[in-house]
Amino acid sequence: MESGEFERRRATRYVFAGVAELTNLQSGEYVICMATQLSRSGCFLRTDYSFAPLTTVNLKITHHGVVLQVPGKVVYVRAPEGMAIGFELLAPESRAILESWLSEARAATD
């Protein structure tokens, strides 16, 4: 774990598997990768190509046919593994999807 990384985390992360589509809102660059960890405040994306920290993004995660779409920001990059995305302004329907996925992930760890 990188120095200071633990302090930046605001919530427990769970092992997760979802297809992530990420768009850099400044440049328009688009990446498809895997969301491998999930929490109430963000996720970790496994990818060889990362955007710079603080880049604002639009994130779309698909898991078992359900789609979560949320604006976010790159919190940190851990090359070459991937990058952490912090969620910004979750709409109520997005929050419900996220909570459902987190409940599923918690149950899988019990």
C-alpha positions as CSV (number, residue, x, y, z in Angstrom):
1,M,0.0,0.0,0.0
2,E,1.4,3.4,-0.9
3,S,2.2,5.9,1.8
4,G,-1.0,7.8,2.8
5,E,-3.3,5.5,0.8
6,F,-4.9,4.0,3.9
7,E,-5.7,7.5,5.2
8,R,-7.5,8.4,2.0
9,R,-9.9,5.6,2.2
10,R,-13.3,6.6,3.7
11,A,-15.0,3.2,3.7
12,T,-14.4,-0.5,3.7
13,R,-13.6,-2.0,0.3
14,Y,-15.0,-5.3,-0.9
15,V,-13.9,-7.7,-3.6
16,F,-16.1,-7.0,-6.6
17,A,-16.3,-7.9,-10.3
18,G,-17.9,-5.5,-12.8
19,V,-17.2,-4.2,-16.2
20,A,-16.2,-0.5,-15.9
21,E,-16.4,2.1,-18.7
22,L,-14.6,5.3,-17.9
23,T,-14.6,8.6,-19.8
24,N,-12.1,11.4,-19.1
25,L,-14.3,14.5,-19.0
26,Q,-11.4,16.8,-20.1
27,S,-10.0,14.8,-23.0
28,G,-12.8,12.5,-24.0
29,E,-10.5,9.5,-23.6
30,Y,-12.5,6.2,-23.0
31,V,-11.3,3.1,-21.2
32,I,-13.0,-0.2,-20.6
33,C,-11.6,-2.2,-17.7
34,M,-12.6,-4.2,-14.6
35,A,-13.8,-2.8,-11.3
36,T,-12.2,-5.2,-8.7
37,Q,-12.9,-3.5,-5.4
38,L,-16.0,-1.5,-4.3
39,S,-16.9,0.7,-1.4
40,R,-19.5,3.4,-0.5
41,S,-17.1,6.1,-1.5
42,G,-15.4,4.6,-4.6
43,C,-13.9,1.7,-6.4
44,F,-10.6,0.4,-7.7
45,L,-10.3,-0.2,-11.5
46,R,-7.8,-2.8,-12.8
47,T,-6.3,-1.3,-16.0
48,D,-3.0,-0.8,-17.8
49,Y,-4.0,2.7,-18.8
50,S,-4.7,5.2,-16.0
51,F,-5.7,8.8,-16.0
52,A,-3.8,11.3,-13.8
53,P,-4.9,11.9,-10.2
54,L,-7.7,14.5,-9.8
55,T,-9.0,13.8,-13.4
56,T,-12.8,14.1,-13.5
57,V,-14.5,11.1,-15.1
58,N,-17.8,9.6,-15.9
59,L,-17.9,6.1,-14.6
60,K,-20.3,3.3,-15.7
61,I,-20.1,-0.1,-14.0
62,T,-22.1,-3.1,-15.2
63,H,-22.6,-6.0,-12.8
64,H,-25.1,-8.9,-13.4
65,G,-26.9,-6.8,-16.0
66,V,-27.4,-3.8,-13.6
67,V,-25.8,-0.5,-14.5
68,L,-24.4,2.1,-12.1
69,Q,-23.5,5.5,-13.7
70,V,-21.8,8.1,-11.5
71,P,-19.4,11.1,-11.9
72,G,-16.1,10.6,-10.2
73,K,-12.5,11.7,-9.8
74,V,-9.3,9.8,-9.9
75,V,-8.0,9.6,-6.3
76,Y,-4.7,7.8,-6.9
77,V,-2.9,5.7,-9.5
78,R,-1.1,2.5,-8.6
79,A,0.9,1.7,-11.7
80,P,0.7,-0.8,-13.4
81,E,-2.3,-2.2,-11.5
82,G,-4.8,0.5,-12.0
83,M,-6.5,3.5,-10.3
84,A,-8.9,4.4,-7.6
85,I,-12.0,6.4,-8.4
86,G,-13.9,8.4,-5.8
87,F,-17.6,8.7,-6.4
88,E,-19.1,12.2,-6.6
89,L,-22.8,13.0,-6.1
90,L,-24.6,9.7,-6.2
91,A,-28.2,10.0,-7.2
92,P,-30.8,8.1,-5.0
93,E,-31.2,5.4,-7.6
94,S,-27.4,5.0,-8.0
95,R,-27.1,4.9,-4.2
96,A,-29.6,2.1,-4.1
97,I,-27.7,0.1,-6.7
98,L,-24.5,0.6,-4.9
99,E,-25.9,-0.5,-1.5
100,S,-27.3,-3.6,-3.2
101,W,-23.9,-4.5,-4.6
102,L,-22.2,-3.8,-1.3
103,S,-24.7,-6.1,0.6
104,E,-24.0,-8.8,-1.9
105,A,-20.2,-8.4,-1.5
106,R,-20.5,-8.4,2.3
107,A,-22.5,-11.6,2.2
108,A,-19.9,-13.2,0.1
109,T,-17.2,-12.5,2.7
110,D,-19.2,-13.9,5.6
